[in-house]
Structures are given as structure tokens and as C-alpha cells.
Amino acid sequence: MSQDNLVKFQCKECRSINYFSKKNKKVIKVKLEMKKHCRKCGKHTMHKEVK
């Protein structure tokens, strides 16, 4: 993946970074939020994009 399009997703509950994805930063200006499975918490939680 290209480093300039790479975004990290952090669990809101335990603050661990679990997922990586890419997005077009020129088109999408808002930070993404998704409900993903956290391996550390052991359940589905909200994950928010971080720097």
C-alpha cells in the first residue's frame, strides 16, 4: 500500500491499533469510523481513523 493513502484504525475502548486501510484523502475529508472486531477486547467495537 502507498504510504500517503494509508490510514490506521484505533479501537475506541482499548486504544489499540488493529486495522489498516487506504482512502483517497483528496475526496474524503472526514475521519472514518467503522464497527470492527477488536482482538484485544474480544468483541465488536467502534474503530476511528487516527494519524
Secondary structure as UniProt FT lines:
FT   HELIX           3..5
FT   STRAND          6..11
FT   TURN            12..14
FT   STRAND          17..22
FT   TURN            25..27
FT   STRAND          33..38
FT   TURN            39..42
FT   STRAND          43..50
//
